[in-house]
Amino acid sequence: MTNDAMMTKPDVGAERFGRVVVVYGGASAEREVSLISGSAILASLKRSGVDAIGYDLAESGLPGLQALAPDRVFIALHGGVGEDGTLQGALSLLEIPFTGSGVLASALGMDKQRTKAVWHNAGLPTPESLTLNAASDWQSVCETLGLPLIVKPVHEGSTIGISIVESPEALEAAYRDASRFDAAVMAERFVQGPEYTVSLLGDSVLPAIRVEVPSGFYDYEAKYLSNETLYHLPCGLSSEDEAALGDLSRRAFEAIGAKGWGRVDMMRDADGQFWLLEVNTVPGMTDHSLVPQAAAHAGVGFDALVLRILESSLNAAREI
């Protein structure tokens, strides 16, 4: 999946980017991960000679960002207003270019249920799901989706608030736990099999990664804290299957209107069918994150990756 275009170093020049403000932190449940991502991005831009400064959105909000007079913004916020289209909308109105997807795609990508609805309407495979509330018939949900099943906050990332459920009694408890993070909670049919993630960078589909977790559950600790989680690159698929997976990921990404960069997560069942789980429009950029790993495997180092993402802010058309 590598090619000469991907290996070419971006044309670096401070005059092309002007003052870049890396926005990170914020007030979402993913704040700590965002701080790490943003710090790594900021250090990378400075190494590349870009006039870059960091800004924690939790400090003084949008007015504080405006006071820095950015020529463009590198969005490194995970969850909340940085990933749900809110910040993208504000920057669009202020006519400040920014990295990544526009307003609609960001809002869709942050809403797992609406993303799945778009995929379903586009004929793309995604596991069946139901919206939960305090009055849900737990037994009926289990009968409809089967056991085990997955419970997720609809608007959170980084596997925050996610749990595997194996009984109706456990379902109610899982709902209450997930609702601590989000008023909207969903249950999804559990797909037994290996988990894959595919990163997209501009027009390029990066090599797929197969995630292997000794505990069997890719939760927050396994994603960001554990050194036991294994990331298989190459992922072990045949070239034909990996090409099909890459094509599916691209179609899933484009279906919600996502642009610039992002990541699509999916499972593969025992019959070899891939099932789309979610899309991430502002993926992590920590030392455990998957986009930098996939890019490195394709011959794109971290600094080159950051510049490639930043370049998407130069000519990306913004749609409200």
Beta strands, then each sheet from edge to edge (+ up, - down):
strand 1: 20-24
strand 2: 52-56
strand 3: 72-75
strand 4: 129-132
strand 5: 149-153
strand 6: 163-165
strand 7: 185-189
strand 8: 195-201
strand 9: 204-205
strand 10: 209-212
strand 11: 230-232
strand 12: 261-268
strand 13: 274-280
sheet 1: 2+ 1+ 3+
sheet 2: 4+ 7- 5+ 6-
sheet 3: 9+ 8- 10+ 11-
sheet 4: 9+ 8- 12+ 13-
end
